[in-house]
Amino acid sequence: MSHSLPPTHTLACLLYSHFLYSIFVVLLLEVIWNFWKMGIQSENTKLTLKVIGAGYPRTGTYSLKNALQILGYKCYHFEDIFTTPGHAQIWCDYIENKVESGPPLSKLLAGYDAVVDFPHALYYSELRALCPDAAVLLTKRDPELWVNSMTHLLETGNTVRRYKWILKYFLTNQLGQYIVIGDFIHKKAFGEMSRKELVESYNSHNKLLESDPGVTVMDPKEGWQKLCAVLKVDIPDTPYPHLNSKAGLLKMHLMKNIIKCTFFWYILPLCGIILAFYKLF
């Protein structure tokens, strides 16, 4: 004699099985995605930088990165921490005191010709000691224009941190790492500075480097001429890039992660439940 489960038990079993199946698919896709991003990474950690950017964020560092890429350099920027597999975790391990020494700059920047923007610009002295022949570039702009842009960026980061208790339902590991690294850069570079103190810090940093004969000072408005002169390369035919990425970078990460989490952890399981009802009825 065969025994059949009551309809309510059958429904519960179907819902539970499809929910588990959805979770399994999510985890499998996540693993495949991470392996695809990682690829085959070189074990070479030799540092061969030819350009070191020592300028503060919001001084044209993203434009400089793109300009260097046009000239054929492989350039590392803040955003590359999150697009290069494993790099965000290396920074988080250092920030959270899981490693005793400083950030492994040679490992992070191996294979790159140039580096610009924070957090690496905070370590320009160490990088300079490791690559004494590299050109050191200081990007700068009008202090008032800089502080307006920088304040907006810091306020955006503060807003995300303020609402972490809501965003935790959507946070993926990468966005969590973004917040950890952003907090570290904020505290190390600026702490709780007022607007006036931000300008003073900016001017002091620039004045120190401007007095160094081995540093080339650049204003993004100057275009290719000074950059190509110091690197001893021909001026390209294409216009010098004038880009603005950092203002929208955090928002981009936030939206990307919310969409990803909403799909994987809410929409996909809901589809499993709907499929269970469809099979049952």
Secondary structure, DSSP 8 states (H G I E B T S, - for coil): ------HHHHHHHHHHHHHHHHHHHHHHHHHHHHHHHH-----------SEEE---TTSSHHHHHHHHHHTT--EE-TTHHHHSTTHHHHHHHHHTT-SSSS--HHHHHTT-SEE-STTGGGGHHHHHHH-TTSEEEEE---HHHHHHHHHHHHHHHHHHHHTHHHHTTT--HHHHHHHHHHHHHHHHHTTT--HHHHHHHHHHHHHHHHT-TTEEEE-GGGTHHHHHHHHT----SS-------HHHHHHHHHHHHHHHHHIIIIIHHHHHHHHHHHHH-
